[in-house]
Amino acid sequence: MDYKDIKEIVKDMGESKIDELKIEFPDGTKISMKKNDQKVIYKSEENEGNNVQSVNIQAPSNNVKNENANVEENYKEIKAPMVGTFYSKSSPTAKPFVNVGDKIKKGDVVCIIEAMKLMNEIESEFDGEVVEICKKDEDMCEYGECLFKIK
């Protein structure tokens, strides 16, 4: 494994939401990364025995200020009640349940989350207007992750 490949893995790790990653390749190369420690350990057992290199990485900063932060605080969020796959419509040829700008009422179906081969209809928890759809069809969603912003 060369430096370019390792650098790409470090970059991908920094941009992802996972905090820890361990990879062991068949050739004996081991990579262990943990965001909280801000350190990447690269260990290769090829040719030179136990060659260990540490590379410091910086997690993406969450200190970026949004000009619309005050406006966004007024938005209500419809969050994922489970882990699964997001679908905005009931079938590939159907219309989406909601679009940006649509008025919705409490109890309206806004999307489907597929979990363990079960299709779960997700209903709005409140009345309002859809301002943003935070997921695309077939995106994975985590529990508590924002799916829609409503005002």
Steps between C-alpha positions, in 0.01 A plus 500: 500500500650832400480844657236623253259219598552569870446872446170427319380278788590774752309758291193274472510435875515873573194565283293211635284480811675195642735550796714188475625271223726195500609328178723196463616413148606150388861618445535577873435873479286632785333839521330628813338844516311675777367856466481573871874440540575699183763238412535240226723200553639327194670170565657289228656160550643489150878488439606718795333318789295717733510839334261737677417850381266746669324769304300774669168581339255772578129425516279735298422815695144561609577866572384617158243774552192497283358836400150357529558346843237717667242407237582129516449493876130561437468190282349184638668176399347168409762252617555136411338277764722207395804398297422406142478603136312822414242507219309816403233308307309174527639355174755604236225628269285671766502870590695601813295519819611863548701763314669818620230764543217251571272567796468197726286411800569290804459134404579544127739237363822677396725206408574131548793349687584142412641307793558124491289460183206682664366823351416745780292807414630807682234754594539870574493589867367852433340738249710727279675553169785281375810722476766235437519129426827391658525154343490358147340174392689194618717699744575325828364678804592464864271520801429865585642635175310792344289396200295819442503862618157651550399860573 
